[in-house]
Amino acid sequence: MPAKKKTKQLTPRSTPKQARSRERVDYILDTTEQLVLQHGYEVVTAQMISEATNISPGVLYHYFPGKHGIFAAVVHRAFVRLEIIMREISVDSPPQQDYADYVDRVVEHLAKHYQRNRSAMLLWQALEHTPQMEPVTSELTLAAIERNQRTINIYAPELDKMTTYIKALTMETVSFSMLRETLFLKPKEKRAILQELKNLLISLLENSL
């Protein structure tokens, strides 16, 4: 299924090319994450972001079409970083590697990423079903499903395309749902959830579901 195009309300108005501009945009996104954690996304406004960053509204709107555009950029940045991590794991994991070891590495890295980007993940959780965020959700979910399909093709090449897709979709849905729950759990409860997630993913790769 094709990813939906981003709406004008989400698409950045300007892509920074100079290092100084990129640093400014990162500062805007970092500050927005902190404001969301402190006040909740419903309360945060473009004016609050402007005041917290000491960047004029005009400059904010030079880069983004509005606060939902900034929110979308926060989420997108977190998942771009996640894709880089996942690619590195794939490169370091030869096809002959035992899939249980592979799953263990993937889940541990995912859990660390979610904690390091907690505000972005909470923001996604709050906004994933809103019309403004739906295009971003579709784009990044598709990328994760495609990554899962490539993994399944390595460890279960005998599966047909539809079965592979269904398993890849299930892996993404289960992983996302369980990992975001760990954001609210105590360490002991978190470890139990992560172990259960590993067991489920291994079961899928073993073709037992």
Protein Blocks (a to p, Z undefined) as FASTA:
>chain_A
ZZddddfklmcfbdcfbfklmmmmmmmmmmmmmmmmmnopklpcfklmmmmnopafklmm
mmpgbjklmmmmmmmmmmmmmmmmmmmmmmmmcfklcfklmmmmmmmmmmmmmmmmmmmm
mmmmmmmmgmklmmmmmmmmmmmmmmmmmmmmmmmmmbcfklmmmmmmmmmmmmmmmmmm
mmmpcfklmmmmmmmmmmmmmmmmnopZZ
